[in-house]
Amino acid sequence: MVYETHGPEETADLARSLAEQCLPGEVYCLDGDLGVGKTLFSQGFAKGLGITEPVSSPTFTIIQIYEEGRLPLYHFDVYRIGDVSEMDEIGYEEYFFGEGVCLVEWAQLVEEIIPDNARHVLIEKDVSRGVDYRRITIT
């Protein structure tokens, strides 16, 4: 599916509606260039799960856990992972195959451990269509 959004609110709303339908054990891979809106998407997704606390990208902690929603949210940012074996140290399998939902920013950096049934979300800018335009492809 390909979606077009024309502002941050529309991007967050798309993510929120996706989260409202998600099930335990699902993994969502978020990819796109720096500043394209992966964290904004994550914030909208968290709202769709009923999470009200502030959501920020766990760039330096690798994972942030939110448990107040209808499902736990395990939010990964693997941008700073030097080697995929670091994910073993975190115990990623407990999260990927657990009772919550995983969002993995920069998932292409650890694609060898991403489950086959993961959903992929690619967020792209096209400044010729406006500074807030995003093309969001979900497969």
N, C-alpha and C positions, 0 to 999 in steps of 0.2 A: 504494500500500500504506500502511496506517495501522498503526502499532505503538504500544503503550502500555508505558511502563517505570515502575518504582516505586522507582528508586534510581539513583545514579550508576553503579554497577557494571553494571546492566542496560543503561543507555544506552551505556556504553562497549563492552559486549559486542555490542550491535546494530551499532555502527559497525565493530567489529573483524570481524564476520562479513561485513559488506558489503565491506570492503576485501579480504578473502581471495578474493573473487570478481571484483574489478575488473580492468580491462584497460588497457593503455597508451592514452593519449590521452583518457581519460575525464575529465570535469569534473563536480564535485559542488558545488552551490551550497547553502550553509548559511545559513538565515535564521531569525530569531526575535529576541525582545526581548533587551535586555542581561541577562546573568546567567541565561539559560535553559539554557545548557550547550553552546554551539557549540564552545568550546575543549575541553571534556571529550569531546565527540563526536570532535573532531579527534585527540585523544590516543588514543582507542580505535581509530580508523581507522589511525593510524600503527602501532599494535601489530599490527593485522591485516596490514600490509605487512612486518612483521618489523623495524620501526624500534625500537631500544631506547633511543636518546638522549631526553632530556627534550624534550617538545613544548609550546611556549607560543604564545599568539596573537601574531602579528607586527604588533601594532597600530601601532607607530611605524616599522617597517622595511618595511611593506606585504607583503613576501614573505619566507618562510623556506624554505630548500631542505634536504631530507633525502634523502641518497643511499644509505644503508646497507641499505635494504630490498630486497625482490624487484623493486620498481619505485621510481623516484625519486618523492618526494612534494613538490609545490609548494604550500605552504600560504600563501594570501593572506588578509589582513584588510584590506578596503578601506573600513573605517569612516571613516577620516580622509582619504579621497580627496576633494579639493575639486572636481575636474572629471575626467571620464572620460578626457580626453586624457593625464592623468598615467599611466594604464595603458600608453599607447604608449611613454612614456619608460622604463618598466620593461621593456618588450619582452614584454608579456604573451602575444603570439601564439606566441612560442618555447615557452612553457610550456603554453598551452592546446592546442596542436597538436603537442606533443612526444611523447616516449617514456615520460613519467611520468604521474602522476595529479595533478589539481589539486583542491584544496579551496578554495573561495572563501567566506569569512565575509562577511556583509552583501552578498551578491551582488545584491540588488535595487537597490543603489546604482549598479551598473554594468551593468544588465541589457541595455543596447544592444550590448554586446560579448560577451555570453555566447553560446556556440555553441547552435544549435537542439537538438542532441542531448544537452545537459547534463541531468544528473539533479538534481532539486531536493529538498532536505531542509528541511522546516519543523519547527522544534522549538517546542512551545508548553507552557506551564505551565497548570495548573488547580488552584489552591490548595484549592479545595473538595474535591478528590480526594486531597489530601495534599501536603506541601511538596516531596516528591521526585518526584511524579507528572509525567511528560512524555508528551505526545502527539506522535509523530514521523510525519510524513507524507512519503513518498518518491514522487515522480512522475518 
